[in-house]
Amino acid sequence: MEKSGSPRKVVIVVEDDQAIGSLIAGALSDEPGYCAIHVVNPAAALETAKHVSPDVIIVDVALPGMSGFELYDRLKGDPRTSEVPVLFETSPTVGRLVRRRLPGPRCRDTPDLGLGCL
C-alpha cells in the first residue's frame, strides 16, 4: 500500500500507436506508486524528459521520424537522462532488430522500480 505523500515513480511511455500507448500508460498508472506519461513521438519524449525527471522510459523501437534506437542514443547523450533506464517494446517482427542492436541480454536489477531493463 502506498504511503500518503510518497513520491511516485515517473514512467515516460513513447509509443506512436495511441491505443497501445494508452494501454501501457494506463496499466502502469493503475499500479500504486507509479505515474505514466504517454507521448507519441521522440521529440515529445525528449522535451518531456527535460521537465519531469523520469525514473524509467519505455520506448517503441519503430517510431516515425526517429527510431527508438536513435532516441535511446540521444537520451544517453544528455546528462539529464543518461542514467535513466530505458526499456524497449516492439512487435515480434521488429524484435529481431533489437537483438541485432543489443547483443546478449543487458539487464540491470532495479529493485526500487521492480523492473528489469536493457
Secondary structure, 3 states (H helix, E strand, C coil): CCCCCCCCEEEEEECCCHHHHHHHHHHHHCCCCEEEEEECCHHHHHHHHHHHCCCEEEEECCCCCCCHHHHHHHHHHCCCCCCCCEEEECCHHHHHHHHHHCCCCCCCCECCCCECCC
